[in-house]
């Protein structure tokens, strides 16, 4: 009994205070403490106003069953207040410093690798001089020993994407103009002789000597005879491995093909090309 009175005096509590030597629990404003130390702020059978330390040393505020070292449950927007008040501007986040103090820091930027697409003013190597229907036929990737000389895909990137271990989203966009006529781009950009015509885009790992993906794009059949190939491709690179990714292009059109960069043709807005990779996750 003396222990109970002494504890209550030290805490300055004048309401209900209980101590159970058998269960080793202390309760303030409650005769039935639910943890090693339990304060019932309103003396009601609610947990929203309770403070508790359980047998595992977990602290709960607004909950009788904390799930972590400190578990705070409050109403929306009123769970935790920090003073003096401050303001987080766009591009900033709350994090911790080396000593564990909460600080406001710039938001980490994603790991971004940037390559580049070059302008090619000559015809891309055709996968067939007869422009066959290539709906189900892939062009020969660079270095393919089965490729007929002169029919391999042409490299259109001058700066590769050098990627290390992790999962990467590769994005590529560029613009071409084509013609099936040797006399100019505005003659015969449709579907002559019943053949579908395509610009083939390839991603190739030069370091690993392997083709990553191939995508075909059909150019316009009238007008500027243009197409804007765009592709996305996800690659996963194992720890200790690397990739050096280049972009290649090929075509089933037997005559003129031009790869354009931004604003290089009067009256024809090509849009800015890009060749980049964004890290989606990272091996630890």
C-alpha positions in Angstrom: 0.0 0.0 0.0 2.9 2.4 0.8 4.3 1.7 -2.6 1.1 2.6 -4.3 0.8 5.9 -2.3 4.4 6.8 -3.0 4.1 6.2 -6.7 1.0 8.3 -7.0 2.6 11.1 -5.1 5.7 11.1 -7.3 3.6 11.3 -10.4 1.4 14.0 -9.0 -1.7 12.1 -9.8 -4.9 12.8 -7.8 -7.3 10.6 -9.7 -7.3 6.8 -9.9 -3.9 5.3 -9.7 -3.2 1.5 -9.4 -0.3 -0.8 -9.0 -0.2 -4.5 -9.3 2.9 -6.1 -7.9 1.9 -9.5 -9.3 1.4 -8.4 -12.9 4.0 -5.6 -12.6 1.7 -3.1 -14.2 1.1 0.6 -13.5 -2.2 2.3 -14.3 -3.2 5.9 -14.1 -6.9 6.7 -14.4 -7.5 2.9 -14.8 -8.0 0.0 -12.5 -7.1 -2.4 -15.3 -3.8 -1.4 -16.9 -3.3 -3.1 -20.3 0.5 -2.7 -20.3 3.5 -2.2 -18.1 2.5 1.5 -17.9 -0.9 2.7 -19.0 -2.5 6.1 -18.8 -6.2 6.5 -19.5 -6.5 10.2 -20.3 -10.3 10.5 -20.0 -11.1 7.5 -17.8 -13.3 6.2 -20.5 -13.2 2.8 -22.2 -11.7 4.3 -25.3 -8.1 4.0 -26.6 -8.0 7.3 -28.5 -6.7 9.2 -25.4 -4.6 6.5 -23.9 -0.8 6.2 -23.5 0.7 2.8 -23.1 4.0 1.0 -22.8 3.6 -2.8 -23.4 5.8 -5.7 -22.2 7.9 -5.5 -25.3 8.8 -1.8 -24.7 6.6 -0.6 -27.5 5.0 2.8 -26.9 1.4 3.5 -28.1 -0.4 6.8 -28.2 -4.1 6.5 -29.1 -3.8 2.7 -29.2 -3.6 -0.1 -26.7 -1.8 -2.4 -29.1 1.3 -0.6 -30.6 2.8 -2.3 -33.6 6.2 -0.6 -33.6 8.6 1.1 -31.1 6.4 4.2 -31.4 2.8 3.9 -32.7 0.7 7.0 -32.8 -2.9 6.9 -34.0 -4.8 10.2 -34.1 -7.5 11.9 -36.1 -6.7 12.9 -39.7 -4.0 15.7 -39.7 -3.6 15.6 -35.9 -1.5 12.5 -35.2 1.8 14.3 -34.6 2.7 18.0 -34.2 6.2 19.4 -34.4 7.2 22.8 -33.1 8.4 25.3 -34.2 6.2 25.0 -37.3 7.8 24.9 -40.6 6.9 24.6 -44.3 7.9 21.9 -46.8 8.3 23.3 -50.2 7.9 21.4 -53.5 10.7 19.0 -54.0 11.5 18.5 -50.3 10.8 15.6 -47.9 11.1 14.9 -44.2 14.0 12.5 -43.5 16.6 11.9 -40.8 20.2 13.0 -40.4 23.2 11.0 -39.3 22.2 11.5 -35.6 18.6 10.4 -36.1 17.1 13.9 -36.0 14.2 14.8 -38.3 15.3 17.2 -41.0 13.9 18.6 -44.3 15.9 17.5 -47.3 15.7 17.8 -51.1 13.7 14.9 -52.6 16.1 12.3 -54.1 16.2 12.4 -57.9 15.7 9.2 -59.8 18.8 7.5 -61.2 18.6 8.6 -64.9 21.0 7.6 -67.7 20.8 9.7 -70.9 22.0 8.7 -74.4 21.5 10.4 -77.7 20.1 9.8 -81.2 22.0 11.0 -84.2 20.7 12.4 -87.5 21.1 10.0 -90.5 20.6 11.6 -94.0 21.0 8.4 -96.0 18.8 5.4 -96.5 18.8 3.0 -93.7 20.0 -0.5 -94.7 17.0 -2.4 -96.0 16.2 -5.8 -94.6 15.1 -6.7 -98.1 15.7 -5.0 -101.5 12.3 -6.3 -102.6 10.4 -4.7 -99.6 8.5 -7.9 -98.7 5.8 -8.0 -96.1 7.8 -8.1 -92.8 4.9 -8.3 -90.3 6.4 -11.4 -88.8 10.0 -11.0 -89.7 12.6 -9.4 -87.6 15.5 -7.5 -89.1 19.0 -8.8 -88.6 20.5 -7.4 -85.3 24.1 -6.2 -85.5 26.7 -8.9 -85.3 24.2 -11.6 -86.4 26.3 -14.2 -88.2 23.3 -15.1 -90.3 22.9 -11.6 -91.7 23.4 -11.0 -95.4 26.2 -8.4 -95.8 24.6 -4.9 -96.1 21.3 -5.8 -94.5 22.1 -5.4 -90.8 20.4 -2.7 -88.8 22.1 0.7 -88.6 23.1 2.3 -85.3 21.2 5.5 -84.7 22.6 6.3 -81.2 26.0 7.8 -80.7 25.9 7.8 -76.9 24.9 4.5 -75.3 23.1 3.8 -72.1 25.6 2.3 -69.6 23.5 0.5 -67.0 24.6 -1.4 -63.9 22.7 -3.8 -61.6 19.1 -3.1 -61.1 15.8 -2.8 -63.0 15.7 -0.1 -65.7 13.0 1.4 -67.9 14.5 2.2 -71.3 12.7 4.8 -73.4 13.4 5.7 -77.0 11.8 8.2 -79.4 12.9 9.6 -82.7 11.4 10.7 -86.1 11.9 9.4 -89.6 10.7 10.4 -93.1 10.6 7.7 -95.8 9.8 7.2 -99.5 9.5 4.1 -101.6 10.4 6.3 -104.6 14.0 7.2 -105.5 12.7 10.6 -106.8 11.8 12.2 -103.5 10.0 11.8 -100.2 6.6 12.9 -101.4 6.4 10.2 -104.1 5.2 6.8 -103.0 5.2 6.8 -99.3 2.2 4.5 -99.1 1.9 0.9 -99.7 3.2 0.2 -103.3 2.8 -3.3 -104.8 0.7 -4.3 -101.8 3.6 -4.4 -99.4 3.5 -3.1 -95.9 6.5 -1.0 -95.1 8.1 -0.6 -91.7 10.7 1.2 -89.7 12.2 -1.4 -87.3 13.7 -0.3 -84.1 16.1 -2.4 -82.1 17.7 -2.2 -78.6 21.0 -4.0 -78.5 23.3 -4.8 -75.6 26.7 -4.2 -77.1 28.5 -5.4 -74.0 26.6 -8.7 -73.8 26.2 -9.0 -77.5 22.5 -9.7 -77.4 19.3 -8.2 -78.8 16.9 -6.9 -76.2 13.8 -6.1 -78.2 12.6 -5.3 -81.8 9.6 -3.2 -82.6 8.1 -2.3 -86.0 6.4 1.0 -86.9 4.5 1.8 -90.1 5.1 5.3 -91.6 2.3 7.5 -92.9 0.9 6.5 -96.2 0.2 10.1 -97.3 1.4 13.5 -96.4 4.9 13.8 -94.9 5.6 10.1 -95.1 6.7 10.3 -91.5 6.7 8.2 -88.4 7.7 8.7 -84.8 8.9 5.4 -83.4 8.5 5.3 -79.6 9.3 2.3 -77.4 9.7 1.4 -73.8 11.5 -1.7 -72.5 12.3 -3.0 -69.0 15.5 -4.8 -68.4 16.8 -6.4 -65.2 20.5 -6.6 -64.7 21.9 -9.0 -62.1 24.4 -7.9 -59.5 27.9 -7.7 -60.9 26.6 -7.4 -64.5 26.4 -4.4 -66.8 24.8 -3.4 -70.1 25.8 -1.0 -72.8 22.6 -0.4 -74.8 22.6 1.1 -78.2 19.6 1.9 -80.5 19.5 0.6 -84.0 17.1 1.0 -86.9 16.3 -0.9 -90.1 13.6 -0.7 -92.8 11.7 -2.7 -95.4 11.5 0.5 -97.6 14.0 0.2 -100.5 14.8 3.8 -101.1 15.0 7.0 -99.0 14.9 7.0 -95.2 16.0 9.9 -92.9 16.3 9.9 -89.2 15.7 13.4 -87.9 16.6 15.3 -84.8 14.6 18.3 -83.5 13.7 21.1 -86.0 16.1 20.0 -88.7 13.6 20.1 -91.6 11.9 23.4 -92.6 8.2 23.3 -92.0 8.3 19.8 -90.4 8.2 19.7 -86.6 9.8 16.4 -85.7 9.8 16.8 -81.9 12.8 16.3 -79.7 14.2 12.8 -79.6 15.2 11.0 -76.5 17.1 7.9 -75.5 17.2 7.3 -71.7 16.9 4.8 -68.9 15.3 5.3 -65.5 16.1 3.0 -62.6 13.0 1.4 -61.2 14.6 -0.3 -58.3 18.1 -1.3 -57.2 19.8 -4.4 -55.8 21.2 -3.8 -52.3 
